[in-house]
Amino acid sequence: MNTPVVIGLSITSVDNWVKASATPLIASVGIGVSVTTISMRVVGDGGAGATFPTTSQVFKLEGVDLSRIEFSTTSGVPVKIAIIGNTRGA
């Protein structure tokens, strides 16, 4: 059975890279970012992958491990990130 996923993050420049989830969590989600520019990357077994700078966009990701998604910003003002979706059923 799929379980709802609702994660709210608030990050600033002093936070460095922040994981979407502290533990492995496979889900299909929408990721919404406030108006400030952030960077998003996927960290794999071989280290960090490509970094995607983004501003005021919504991303839809299917079947991703949220513990491998990380966010960063250069903003000194808190940046809000919303992650909403469902876990992947067996």
N, C-alpha and C positions, 0 to 999 in steps of 0.2 A: 504494500500500500504506500502511496506517496504521502509525504508529510510536508506541510507548509514550511517554507524557509523565509524568515524575515530577519534581516541583519541591518542594523544602522551603524555606520562608522562616522567618526568625526576625527579628522587628522589635520596636523599642521606640519610645518617644515621641520620641527624638532623631532618628529616621530620617525624619520627615515622611512623605510619600507614597512607597511602594515599589511598583514595577511587578512583576507576576507574571512577566514575561519581558522581557528587555532588547531582544530582536529580535522582529519579527512572527512569530507562531506560531498558526495556526488549529487549534483542537482542541475536542474534546468532553471535558469534565472534571468531576470532582467536586472541590469545594473544601471542606476541613475546617478548622475553626478551634478552637483550644484554648479553655479556659473564660473567658479574659479578653475583654472587649468590644473589638471592632475596628470600623473603618469600611471599607467596600468601595465603590469607585466605578468607573464606566466612563468613560474619556476618549475623546471622539470628535473629529472634525475641527473642531467648533465649541468645543472646550474641555471642561472637566469636566462630566459629567452628574450625575444624582442620586447622593447618598451614602446607603448603606444601613448603619446600625449593626446589629451582630449579635453574639451570644454563643453559643458551643457549638452551632453549626449546621453542616449540610452542605448545600452548594448544588450542583445539577447544571446545568451550562451546556453548551449544544450549539452547535458551530460558532462559537465566539468567538475573537477575536484576543487572546491573553493579554498582548500588549504594551500593550493598552488597559485592562487591569484593574489597579487600584491599591489598596493597603491602607495603613491608618494606625491608630495606637492612641495612647491617652493613658497607657498603662501604662509605668512605668519598668522593669518586669520583662519580659524577652524573651517575646514571644508567638509561638507556633508556628503556621504555616499549611502545610497539605499540599495539593498540587494533583496529582491523579492522573487519567489518562485516556489518550486516543489522539488523534493528529493526524487531521485529516479527509482521507480519500482522495479522489483526483480522480475 
